[in-house]
Amino acid sequence: MIYLPFTEDKRDFSEQMTHPDGEWPAASKEQIEVAEKLVKKLTSGYFPEKFYNPVLQKHYKVVEALALDCDEIAEVQDQIQPYFAYDNFRKRVEKELDEFRSCLPSESCNSEQKFSKEAKKAGHIS
């Protein structure tokens, strides 16, 4: 059973999501185009019938092993893995990912570290 939250359980994160220096910097057209390429490369059609529930498949293998009186249970391959879990998938988007990283400003890493330190000091992040 999945419990749905009540209205009073909804939290306001607007204060935690504000930039410490005011406004978040706007993305350039080049950055937007590169990000769109990366997302397009990562996006694929989703057909639920192609993916099996790994827990249910494991259950079936256990039942099968018990019915056939086998000592070993066949291993179930989990088809629901993140995109980067497989090298051939990661290699497919490496070019776009490198292009995306190169178009980001180098100080963005420092500002993220600065932001997280300031947020921790302010008590926004535990």
C-alpha positions, 0 to 999 in steps of 0.5 A, spaced: 500 500 500 502 506 498 500 512 503 499 519 499 501 525 503 496 530 506 496 537 504 499 539 511 505 534 509 507 538 503 513 542 505 516 548 502 523 548 499 523 555 495 528 558 501 532 552 500 532 552 492 534 560 492 541 562 490 545 565 495 547 571 491 540 572 488 538 569 481 541 563 478 545 564 472 541 564 465 543 558 461 546 560 454 543 558 447 549 553 446 548 550 453 541 549 452 542 546 445 548 541 448 543 539 453 537 538 449 542 533 444 544 529 451 537 528 453 535 526 446 540 521 446 538 518 453 531 518 451 528 512 448 521 509 447 518 506 453 515 499 452 513 496 459 512 489 456 520 489 454 521 489 462 520 484 467 519 485 474 526 482 477 523 481 484 517 477 481 522 473 476 526 471 482 520 468 485 518 464 479 526 462 479 525 459 486 518 456 485 521 453 479 527 450 483 523 448 489 518 444 484 524 441 480 528 439 486 534 443 484 539 445 489 541 452 485 537 457 483 538 460 476 540 468 477 535 473 474 538 478 470 535 485 472 533 489 466 531 495 470 538 498 471 540 505 470 543 508 463 550 508 466 550 501 469 552 498 462 559 500 458 556 500 451 550 505 453 555 510 457 559 510 451 553 511 446 553 518 450 560 519 452 561 525 446 554 528 448 556 528 455 563 531 454 560 536 450 555 538 455 561 538 460 565 543 456 560 548 455 559 549 462 563 554 466 569 552 470 567 556 476 560 552 476 563 547 480 566 552 485 559 555 486 556 549 487 561 547 493 560 554 496 552 554 495 552 547 499 557 550 504 553 556 505 546 552 505 549 547 511 551 553 515 544 556 514 541 549 516 538 548 509 542 541 508 543 536 513 
